[in-house]
Amino acid sequence: MAFSFNFDIPLNAEETTDKESTNDKAKYVDPKCSEASPTVQKKMKNALEHKPLLDPLSHLENWVSETITIGSLPPLLCLNESVFERTAAEREDTEEILAKTLTENSDLISGVYEGGLKIWECTYDLLEYIDDEGEIFSGKRILDLGCGAGILGILALKRGSGKVDFQDYNSTVIEQLTIPNVFLNCENDSDDGETGEKNGSPPTKKKALNASQKSLLDCCGFFSGDWNSFLALMKTKNPSPKYDIIFTSETIYNTDYYSSLHDVFCDLLAENGIVYLATKNHYFGVGGGLHMFQKFVEQNNVFQIKHLKDVEQGLKRHIVSLTFKK
Ligand SMILES: C[S@@+](CC[C@H](N)C(=O)[O-])C[C@H]1O[C@@H](n2cnc3c(N)ncnc32)[C@H](O)[C@@H]1O
């Protein structure tokens, strides 16, 4: 989709990272995590668990996929974002985000649409980092938090992780992009030769899942909703999940959400787990960025934050890890 980038570039030349220190909106959260912390982010969108039953691609005409190939990583298939622009009128749009993103030509409408319909730059940085490090996911439980297209979780799935949960703010993103992408990649992995999408052309239509798709999908959970509601939903599960790895890419642009994001890390990361966070240095026009988030994390004193990779070309970007302080 031809979304505009409305916070990748400075709105005016004076807006520099120096502004961050004078415009410090990040709220302090008690070090003991969510039990004692004030809920700063109000409830915005109730959490839902989505259960894919039928092939979500089977009713779609004229969709196009692209293949992401990075180093030695397995090829990752993804619906091309132009599909949404072309087919918005035919699609279910109960959240009205397809219509709004088109009319407002926007990458992000705070509290309405949080940007999940396109793949953001830092996801590619994180894929490259994973390729360089040769991260193995075997048997690990993974959360792709703020997943959008779900590419990081899909990679983990393909690399043998035990279970992958995908979360996005918007149910439309989960149902119309994340789940179809998982299907696309399952189809690619299936060896029955019946439906595999080849060279970007749609596969033969089919309605039921084959055994290979089903077993991969059994390893996945799909959730929409804001992070407060998502966390509350996960805490109702018995047992409540603890993730070995939480991936989160381009999710720290809004300082108002830092408290709820931090709460998710506190409550859902396994004791020896790791958060991989990929981010731009600064989100112009929105106010968040690594400096603000790092300050927030340090004030809370729960996690150790470590710089893993800095990308200097273009707008500065970073990959950092968070692990519990011992
Ligand atoms: C800019 S998009 C990035 C999507 C994807 N991670 C990528 O890199 O391509 C930010 C994502 O963070 C999630 N997000 C942001 N704020 C959120 C909030 N307050 N509650 C739940 N999810 C949120 C949304 O799901 C959204 O897809």
The ligand as a MOL file (V3000), in Angstrom:
LIG
                    3D

  0  0  0     0  0            999 V3000
M  V30 BEGIN CTAB
M  V30 COUNTS 27 29 0 0 0
M  V30 BEGIN ATOM
M  V30 1 C 5.1970 0.3190 13.2450 0
M  V30 2 S 4.3440 -1.1910 13.4430 0 CHG=1
M  V30 3 C 5.6830 -2.3810 13.2700 0
M  V30 4 C 5.2030 -3.6880 12.7210 0
M  V30 5 C 6.2650 -4.7780 12.6080 0
M  V30 6 N 6.8120 -5.1220 13.8950 0
M  V30 7 C 7.3670 -4.3780 11.6570 0
M  V30 8 O 8.4850 -4.0620 12.1100 0
M  V30 9 O 7.1420 -4.4330 10.4520 0 CHG=-1
M  V30 10 C 4.1190 -1.1850 15.2080 0
M  V30 11 C 3.3890 -2.4020 15.7570 0
M  V30 12 O 3.3770 -2.3170 17.1830 0
M  V30 13 C 2.1230 -2.7140 17.6780 0
M  V30 14 N 1.6950 -1.7510 18.7080 0
M  V30 15 C 2.0780 -0.4720 18.8300 0
M  V30 16 N 1.5160 0.0760 19.9080 0
M  V30 17 C 0.7570 -0.8920 20.4910 0
M  V30 18 C -0.0540 -0.9330 21.6510 0
M  V30 19 N -0.1930 0.1160 22.4450 0
M  V30 20 N -0.6710 -2.0910 21.9580 0
M  V30 21 C -0.5130 -3.1670 21.1540 0
M  V30 22 N 0.2420 -3.1840 20.0470 0
M  V30 23 C 0.8700 -2.0580 19.7240 0
M  V30 24 C 1.1560 -2.7540 16.5200 0
M  V30 25 O 0.6600 -4.0320 16.4820 0
M  V30 26 C 1.9750 -2.4490 15.2930 0
M  V30 27 O 1.8290 -3.4320 14.3210 0
M  V30 END ATOM
M  V30 BEGIN BOND
M  V30 1 1 1 2
M  V30 2 1 2 3
M  V30 3 1 2 10
M  V30 4 1 3 4
M  V30 5 1 4 5
M  V30 6 1 5 6
M  V30 7 1 5 7
M  V30 8 2 7 8
M  V30 9 1 7 9
M  V30 10 1 10 11
M  V30 11 1 11 12
M  V30 12 1 11 26
M  V30 13 1 12 13
M  V30 14 1 13 14
M  V30 15 1 13 24
M  V30 16 1 14 15
M  V30 17 1 14 23
M  V30 18 2 15 16
M  V30 19 1 16 17
M  V30 20 1 17 18
M  V30 21 2 17 23
M  V30 22 1 18 19
M  V30 23 2 18 20
M  V30 24 1 20 21
M  V30 25 2 21 22
M  V30 26 1 22 23
M  V30 27 1 24 25
M  V30 28 1 24 26
M  V30 29 1 26 27
M  V30 END BOND
M  V30 END CTAB
M  END
